[in-house]
Amino acid sequence: MSILVAGADPISGYDDLVTYIESGEKPTADWRIGTEHEKFPFRPGTHRPVPYGGKTGSAPFWKG
């Protein structure tokens, strides 16, 4: 498992994590309207969804 790092030091607690996340926020004046969407994998040709588990599923990809 990787260690979450903020700058030169590892994040060691809740307050460090909140500070790290807050440092990436945009000022309200810079907010814009945008979209967010999910992408689902499908098999070429059949257009059937790729399962998570199983021999040909996507689990190995997500587990690294």
MOJOBEL-V774677 format. One record per residue. RES is the residue in one small letter. SS is DSSP state (helix for helix, strand for strand, loop for the rest). PSI is psi in radians with two decimals (* if undefined). Layout:
res;ss;psi
RES;SS;PSI
RES;SS;PSI
//
This chain:
res;ss;psi
m;loop;2.48
s;loop;2.80
i;loop;2.25
l;loop;2.21
v;strand;2.34
a;strand;1.87
g;loop;-2.32
a;loop;-0.23
d;strand;2.50
p;strand;2.60
i;loop;2.17
s;loop;0.04
g;loop;3.11
y;helix;-0.84
d;helix;-0.69
d;helix;-0.73
l;helix;-0.79
v;helix;-0.77
t;helix;-0.74
y;helix;-0.81
i;helix;-0.76
e;helix;-0.53
s;loop;-0.32
g;loop;0.00
e;loop;2.55
k;loop;2.60
p;loop;2.61
t;helix;-0.64
a;helix;-0.39
d;helix;0.05
w;loop;2.51
r;loop;2.84
i;loop;2.34
g;loop;-3.11
t;loop;2.74
e;loop;2.38
h;loop;2.75
e;loop;2.65
k;loop;2.21
f;loop;2.35
p;loop;2.43
f;strand;2.66
r;loop;2.33
p;loop;2.51
g;loop;-0.91
t;loop;-0.40
h;loop;0.39
r;loop;2.53
p;strand;2.57
v;loop;2.21
p;loop;2.82
y;loop;-0.92
g;loop;3.14
g;loop;3.05
k;loop;-0.64
t;loop;0.39
g;loop;-3.11
s;loop;-0.05
a;helix;-0.79
p;helix;-0.59
f;helix;-0.81
w;helix;-0.49
k;helix;-0.21
g;loop;*
//
